[in-house]
Amino acid sequence: MLNIVRKWNLLYPTIAIFVSFGFHDSVFRSMPKLTLILTTVFTSHAPVTMSISSSKQPFLVIIIIFFLLGPGPGPVIARDAHVINFRSPNLYPESLAWDPLAQHFLLGSLRQRIIAAVSDAGIVETFIYDTDLPDGTSILGLAVDAPRNRLLAVVHSHPPLPPFNALAAYDLRSRRRLFLSPLPSSDNDAANDVAVDYRGNAFVTNSGGNFIWKVTTDGSASIFSVSPIYSAETNNPADNDYSSHSSLGLNGIAYVSKGYLLVVQSSTGKVFKVDAEDGAARKVLLDEDLVGADDIAVRDDGAAVVVSPMKELWLVKSKDSWAEGTVYDKVEVNVRRFPTSVVMGDKERVYVLYGHVDEGRKGDSGRESFGIAELRSKKESQEESVWIYVVIGLGLAYFLFWRFQMGQLVKNMDKIN
């Protein structure tokens, strides 16, 4: 019995790290190592003869802790960024979505009536080929409605083709089209991106008319959010060199679980918070304009990620549910590959799409190679490193406390024996 107590005294601080800190990601990946230690010690028939007061014991526990957090599968910051290069002739994808169940990316096409699936190994499959769509139309924004196993796709025709704006919905498993809903629009309207709320309602941005459509789960489409604030901002576009976005209004859109939408306006770099119930809009007060912003995604921790094809990737946080926001980090992008979409992939990793859409708009250049790349915040990586050392330090504090407690217990048991 005494031997078991001594073994437990040795291992408890290590276990306490896991219990006390909510299985931090870097610690959680070391679980196989902890299992190995527990199995070895508690199945060993050799007694632990080291005194509870031995000066060597702290060093042994330190070795165990660093064994758990050190070599082997390290924390996220030590892992190489995930880059997927794939080939698909004349695809020119502008949009990107992540299917969490199938564990693959879904991409639209600027020049074809297809939606492609791309695995993390770069294997490309034609996921949907919809010949009922008008010839020459583009599949732009995509959104996965996971609770209903649906894929929502914005369909738009560029001049000189006849105007066409619609939202298509497909079953993710059967790949059958559920509906194709034309969006009420005029000649200058341009459907662009889409987001979906928890009820299955879809919200589609109009980059030409600066308003938002709403499409219900049965495919009923209507104009949802029209606000003077959208047009007021375009009357004073930001001073910039991004002429390709100077005529684009509302563009990327994301739904926030608290019941509102975040929408970026490319020409001005403004971000709007839109009520998902009544469409009321207000401008988010940012410390800088996100000029040329093309797409936006929201992480589980509430931070927003915004990408510009001609500039960079912004990470933005808000402490007051997006009345105000602050750009807390910027990440360099490969502007030569023209990133137009950002999405949260597996384990909340940030991915951008390099679809070379700027080439595709000029015509078929014969391009076959495209890419999806994970981008990381250096600032967050540094904070992650600090957190690991905090875990180690607090784990040692646990050790010192329990060393004293268990030392007293063993001394009392020695007296009894």
TORSE-959245 format. One record per residue: residue in one letter; y, x, z of N, C-alpha, C in turn. Coordinates in steps of 0.02 Angstrom, whole numbers, plus 50000, padded with zeros to 5 digits. Layout:
N
AYXZYXZYXZ ...
This chain:
417
M499395004250000500005000050000500635004450000 L500615009650041501195014150045501315017549978 N500765019449945500835022649880501165018049829 I500995011549831501295006749785502035005949799 V502215005849863502915005249881503305011149854 R503015017149860503365023149836503445022949760 K502935020549726502985020049653503525014949634 W503525009349670504045004349655504735007049669 N504815010849721505455013849738505695018449683 L505235021749650505415026349596505625022549533 L505305016949520505415013549457505925007949460 Y506075005649520506524999849525507205000949492 P507535006649503508195007549471508175006849396 T507635009349367507585008749294507535001449272 I507114997649308507044990549291507704986849304 A508064988949355508694985549373509194985949317 I509174991349279509644992049223509534986249174 F508914984649159508754979349112508964972549139 V508814971349202508954964749231509694963649240 S510054968649263510744967849284511234967349226 F511074970249169511554970649115511354966449055 G510954961349067510824956449016510474959248955 F510054964448965509694967248909510174969248853 H510634973748870511094976548820510694979048761 D510974978548702510594979848640510254986548640 S510614991948659510314998548657509764999348709 V509834995848766509324996048817508724991948797 F508854986348766508314981848746507834985248697 R508124989348653507704992648604507264998048635 S507394999648699506985004548734506435001348776 M506344994848770505834991248809505134994248801 P504914996248741504254999348736504185005448780 K504725009348788504695015248831504605013148904 L504965007948926504905005648994504195003249007 T503904999648959503214997248966502735003048974 L502845008348936502415014248940502455017449009 I503065017949037503155020949103502805016749156 L502925010149154502625005749203501865006049201 T501595006049141500865006149133500575012649160 T500905018249144500655024849164500665025649240 V501225023549270501295024549342500855019949382 F500845013549365500495008649406499745008449392 T499515011449339498795011849327498515018649346 S498965023049367498735029749388498405029349456 H497845033049464497505033149528497755038749572 A498185043049543498445048549583499015046049627 P499015047849689499555045549733500215048949718 V500745045349732501405048249726501565051749791 T501545058449792501615062249853502335064449866 M502765063149819503465065149828503775061149884 S504085064449929504425061149985504995056849960 I505115051349993505655046949973506325050349981 S506355055350023506975058950034507005065349994 S506505066549952506485072649913507085073249867 S507365079349864507945080449821507755080249747 K507105080649733506885080649663506865073549634 Q506815068549679506735061749654507315059249612 P507955060449632508505058149590508475060949520 F508265067249515508235070249448507685067049406 L507135065049438506605061749402506835054949375 V507205051249416507455044849394507965045649338 I508395050849344508875052249291508515053649225 I507975057449229507585058949168507315052549138 I507075048049181506805041649156507355037649121 I507945037349150508495033449121508695036349054 F508765042949050508955045948987508395045448936 F507765045348961507205044248915507255037448882 L507485032448922507555025748895508135025148847 L508695028348863509295027448823509415033148774 G509005038148777509125044048735508735044048670 P508325049248658507995049948593507565043948577 G507415043148516507025037448493507475032548459 P507295026148456507725021148425508385020748464 G508915023548437509555023948472509955017648464 P510555017548491510985011748485511215010748414 V511545004948403511755003148336512205008548305 I512625011648346513105016448318512765022548289 A512145023848308511795029748281511425028048216 R511375021648199511015019648140511465020148078 D511175022148022511545022447960511745015447939 A512335014847909512555008347884512075006047829 H511954999647828511484996647780511844995547713 V511594998647660511874997947594511324995547546 I511474990247509510994987347461511294988047391 N510994991847349511184992347279510664988647238 F510884984147196510414980147156510654979647084 R510204977547041510354977046970510214969946945 S510704967246910510644960646879511154960146823 P510934960646761511404961046704511894955146702 N512534956846697513064951846685513134946746741 L512934948546802512974943846857513694942846882 Y514034948246898514724948046923514794942746979 P514464943947035514504939047090515164939547128 E515474933847141516084933847182515944931647253 S515404928047263515274925047328514624927647358 L514594927347425514014929947462513884925447521 A513244923847533513044919947591512394922947618 W512254921547681511654924147714511224918247736 D510584918447716510104913347736509704916147794 P509834913847856509504916847914508754915447918 L508524909947888507814908447890507424912647840 A507664912947779507324916847727507484924247732 Q507994925947771508194932947781508364936447716 H508784933147676509034936347616509744933847601 F510084937547557510754935747536510714931247474 L511214926847468511274922547410511944923947377 L511944924547311512544926447274512654921747216 G513294920147203513474916247144513564920847085 S513844918047031513954921946971514574919546935 L514984924346914515594922746878515444920346807 R514904922846777514784921746706514134918046691 Q513744916246742513114912846730513044906946778 R512634902146757512524896246799511924897346845 I511944902846880511374904546924511624906446994 I511174905747042511254908447109510674913247120 A510834919447136510324924647144510184925847218 A509564927647234509364929747301509234937247300 V509504940747349509424947947353509144949747422 S508584953347423508284955347486508634961547512 D508474963347575508784969347604508564975747570 A508044975247528507804981047490508094981147420 G508514976247404508834976147338508424972747283 I507924968847303507524965147254507894958647237 V508004957547172508394951847149507944946547120 E508074940247138507714934547111508204929147091 T508084926047033508494920247014508274914447059 F508694912847106508524907747156508614900747128 I509174899647094509324893147063509624894346994 Y509374890746945509664890846878509794883546859 D510414881446861510594874446851510894873346782 T510484871146736510704870046667511134863746660 D511154859546712511574853546709512314855046718 L512464861046743513164862946751513464864346682 P514104862946672514414864346607514344871746588 D514224872946525514134879746501514774883746513 G514694889846539515264894246550515584893546619 T515344888946660515634888146726515424893746773 S515824894846825515674899946874515454896746940 I515004900146974514814898047041515164902747089 L515654900047126516084904147167515854903947241 G516224900547284516054900647355515374897647370 L515024900747419514374898347442514394897547518 A514014892747543513934891847615513234889147629 V512904891947679512244889647699512334884747757 D512074878747747512064873647800511364873747830 A511254878447877510594879747903510264873747937 P510624869747979510294864148012510004859047963 R510294858547904510054853647854509704856947795 N509584863547801509234867347748509554866347680 R510224866847679510584865847616510984872047598 L511084872847533511544877847507512094874247470 L512714875647489513294872547457513614877647411 A513784875547350514044880147300514644876947264 V515194880747261515794878547226515714880347152 V515844875347109515784876347037516474875447006 H516674880246964517344880146934517324883146864 S517714880146819517774882946751518464885946743 H518484892046716519114895446705519364894046634 P520024894146624520304893246557520014898746511 P519904897246448520134891346411519644885446412 L519124885746456518654880246461519004874046489 P518744868146475519034862046504519004862446580 P519494859746616519504859946689518884856746719 F518594860146767518014857346802517994860246872 N518014855946922517964857846992517464853247027 A516954856247058516434852147089516114856047146 L515754852347188515334855347239514624853147228 A514174857947224513454856547216513094858047281 A512594854047297512184855147356511464855647335 Y511114860747361510414861947344509994862447407 D509364860147402508894860947457508654868247456 L508714871547513508544878747515507804880147507 R507384875347521506664876647516506384874447449 S506544868247428506284865947363506724868347306 R507344870347321507834872647272508064866947225 R507924860947245508124855047207508854853447222 R509224851447170509924849547181509954842647214 L510354842147266510424835947304510994831747276 F511544834947258512094831347225512544836347190 L512934833747143513464837547110514074832947112 S514554834647156515124830347167515754833147135 P516014829747084516654831847056517214831147108 L517664835847109518224835747157518834832847123 P519164827947154519764825047123520304830347113 S520474831647050520924837247036521314836246972 S521824840446963522214840546902522084847046865 D522444848246811522314853946769522424860646805 N522884860946851523054867246884522624868746945 D522214864146966521814865147026521234869847013 A521054873647065520514878547058520104878847122 A519524875647122519074876047179518844883147189 N518814885347252518674892447263518124893647315 D518264892347378517794894047432517594887847470 V517064888447510516814882647547516574884747616 A516664880247665516394880947732516094874347753 V515634874447800515294868347822515324867847897 D515444861647923515474860647995514794858648022 Y514754857348088514114855848119513824849148098 R514254844748070514014838248047513774838447974 G513884843947941513684844547871514244843147823 N514854841747847515424840747803515634847547773 A515774847447708515984853547674516734853347661 F517064859147666517774859747655517884864947601 V518224863047547518304867347488519044868847478 T519204875247470519904877147459520094876447386 N520724874747376521014874147309521544879747302 S521364884947264521814890647257522404889247211 G522324884247168522874882447123523344877347153 G523074872347187523484866947213523674867647286 N523394872847321523554873947391523414867847435 F522804865247429522574860247476521824861047485 I521534856947528520814857447545520474850747532 W519914851047497519494845147487518974844647544 K518724838647553518174837447599517614833747562 V517004836047572516424832747541515924831147597 T515754824847605515294822747658514574824347639 T514114823147685513414824847674513104820947617 D513384815147600513114811247545513454812847478 G513914817647479514244819747417514904816347402 S515164812447447515804809047436516374814147445 A516794814847393517324819847393518004816547398 S518454819847435519134817447442519604823247458 I520244822147446520744827147466520844826547541 F520774832047577520744831847650521374834347684 S521594840247666522164843347700522704845347651 V523264841747653523854843347612524434844347661 S524724850247659525254851647708525834855347675 P526444853547692527024857247664527024864547683 I526684866247738526684873147761526324877747711 Y525834875047674525494879047624525974881147568 S526334876247542526794877547487527404881447510 A527634880247571528224883747596528104891247598 E527504893147615527354900347618527334903447549 T527104899747498527054902647431527744903447399 N528244900047425528924900947399529214907747419 N528894910847469529114917447492528514922147495 P528224923747438527634928047439527794934847467 A527284937947496527374944447526527524949647473 D527914954547492528084959947446527484964647440 N527154964547383526544968547376526424970147303 D525934974547292525754976647225525114973447200 Y524874968347235524234965447217524334959547171 S524534961147109524724955947061524144951247045 S523524953747051522954949447035522894943647083 H523214944147141523174938747191523844935147200 S524344936847160525004934047171525034926547156 S524564924147115524564916947099524034913047138 L523654916447181523124913147218523394910347283 G523244903947295523454900847357522904901247409 L522724895447437522194895347487521544897947457 N521214902347494520624905647465520034905347513 G519904910747551519334910747596519414905747653 I518844902947674518854897847727518244898747771 A518334897647837517784898147884517854892747936 Y517284890047958517294884848011517164888148078 V517564886148128517484888448197517194882748238 S516704884248279516324879148314516744874848361 K517354876948377517784873048421518114867148385 G517974866548319518224860648284518794861848237 Y518874867848212519414869048165519194874248113 L519614874848061519484879448006520004885048008 L519814890947987520274896447974520294897747899 V520894897647870520964898247798521474903747783 V521294908147735521764913447715522094911547649 Q522724913647641523104912547580523244919347548 S522954920447489522964927047458523664929547443 S524084925347413524734927647389525214929547445 T525134926647503525594927947559525284931947615 G524624931947620524294935347675524304931347739 K524484924947736524504920647795523804917947811 V523714916247874523094912947897523294906347929 F522934901047912523084894347938522494891747979 K522674888248033522184884748074522224877348056 V521664874648033521644867748008521164863548050 D521404858048077520984853648116520454850548071 A519814851048091519264848648049519194841048051 E519574837648095519534830448099520074827048056 D520704829348063521244825848029521604830147976 G521414836547970521704840847919522384843647936 A522634842447997523284845248017523254852848017 A523774855947989523774863247981524364866448017 R524244872348043524784876348072524654883648056 K525184887448050525124894548034524934898548096 V524454902948089524274907548143524774913248143 L525064914648200525554919948206525194926648214 L525214930648160524884937148160525394942748166 D525164948548188525614954248193525724957648126 E525354955648074525464957948006525144953147957 D525434952947896525154948647844524544951947813 L524034947947799523414950447768523464949247693 V523914952947661524074951747591523474953347547 G523344948747500522774949647455522114947447484 A522124944447544521504942247576521114937547531 D520464938847523520054934847478519544930647515 D519284933247570518764929547606518824930847681 I518544926247720518564926847793517904924447821 A517674927747874517074925747911517224926447985 V516884922448026517004922448098516364924248134 R516404929048179515824931348217515694926648276 D515114927548307514944923448365515404924648424 D515694930748428516154932148483516854929548470 G516964926148413517604923148398518064927448356 A517904933748345518324938048303518244936148230 A518784936948192518764935448120518764941948081 V518414941748025518374947547980518644945247912 V519144948747886519474946847824519454952647775 V519284951347712519234956647662519724955447605 S520014961047581520444960947522520144965547469 P520074963247408519774967447355520184973647340 M520834973447352521274978947332521554982747391 K521314981247451521624984547509521114986947560 E520874982447604520454984647659520114978547692 L519744980047745519434974747785519784974747853 W520014968747873520364968047937519904964747988 L519934967048050519614963648105520154960748150 V520134954248160520674950748193520404946948254 K520774947248309520574943648370521134939148393 S520934933948430521424929348459521204927648530 K521684927048575521544925348644521724918048661 D522004914448611522234907648625522014902648572 S521384903448549521104898948498521524898648435 W521764904548415522104905548351522774902148344 A523134901748399523854900448393524184906948371 E523934912448399524154919148379523544923548369 G523634928948332523094933548320523354940648312 T522904945448323523084952548319522574956248278 V522804960348232522364964848194522204970748240 Y521574971348261521404976648308521044982448275 D520834981648212520544987348176520534985848101 K520524991348062520494990847990519944995447966 V519574993147917519014997147890519124998147815 E519035004247794519135005847723518585002647680 V518775000147622518294997347574518355001347509 N517845000747468517855003947403518194999247353 V518845000247343519234995647301519024996047228 R518725001547208518495002147138517914997447124 R517574995247177517014990547168517224983347182 F517854982347201518174975747206517784970947252 P517814972047318517474967647365517824960847371 T517484955447360517794948847360517504944147413 S516984946147447516674941547495516434945347556 V516464942147614516214945047676515794939847712 V515264942047744514814937347778514504940847838 M514314936847888513944939447945513204938947929 G512864944647926512154944747910511724944847973 D511144947847966510674948148022510984952048080 K510884949648141511144952748202511904953448201 E512244948848168512974948648167513284954848134 R512924957848089513194963648053513654961147997 V514194964847986514694962947936514514965947868 Y514454961747817514294964047750514834961747701 V515004966147654515454964247600515084964747534 L515314960847486515004960747420515434964647371 Y515124969447337515454973147284515204970347217 G515584965347192515364961647133515714963447068 H516224967947071516584970147010516844964046971 V517104959147007517344953146974517934954546929 D518324959646945518894961346903518674963246832 E518094966446827517814967946761517564961646727 G517234957346767516944951346739517464946646710 R518054946546739518574942146714518824944346645 K518744950546630518974953146565518454952146510 G517854950346529517324949346481516694952946502 D516184952546461515544955646476515584963046460 S515614967246512515654974446502514964977646501 G514444973546508513774976246508513544978946575 R513924977546628513734980246694513104976946720 E512684981146751512064978746782512044980046857 S512404984946881512344987046952512904984146995 F512694981547053513154978647101512924980647171 G513284978747222513094980947289513304976447345 I512954977147401513114973847464513114979347516 A513644979947555513694985447603513904983047672 E513584985847722513774984547791514384988847809 L514874985747840515464989347863515524988747939 R515764994147970515814994148043516504996148066 S516664993848125517294995648157517195001948198 K517585007148184517535013348223517745012148295 K518245007948304518485006548371517945003248413 E517584998448384517054995148420516464999848433 S516335004448387515805009348397515955013848456 Q516595015848464516785019948520516715016148586 E516895009748585516815005648645516085004848663 E515655004448611514935003948623514675010148658 S514915016048638514705022248669514895022448743 V515515020348757515745020248827515305015648868 W515125009848841514725004948878514045007748897 I513745011748854513085014548869513135019148930 Y513665023148933513745027548991513895023649054 V514245018049048514355013749105513695011049132 V513255009049086512595006549106512215011949144 I512235018149118511885023549152512175024749222 G512845024849226513155026049291512995020649343 L513025014449321512875008949368512135008849385 G511725010949338511005011449353510875016649407 L511225022249404511155027349456511415024749523 A511945020649521512195017749583511665013249615 Y511325009349573510765005349597510235009849630 F510115015449598509605019949625509785022449695 L510405024649703510615027249767510565022049822 F510745015849805510705010449854509985009149873 W509555008549824508855006949839508465012949867 R508695018849852508385024749882508485024549958 F509085022649978509215022150050508795016550081 Q508795010550049508435004850076507685006150081 M507405008650026506675009750025506485015750069 G506945020450078506805026050123506705023550194 Q507135018950214507065016050281506405012350287 L506205008650234505585004850236504985009450243 V504975014850204504395019450206504355022850273 K504925024850302504915028050368504615023350420 N504815017050417504535012150465503785011250455 M503555011250392502835010550379502455016750402 D502775022750396502455028850419502355028650495 K502855025850530502795025350603502225020750623 I502175015150584501645010250600500965013250588 N500895017250533500245020450519500105026250565 
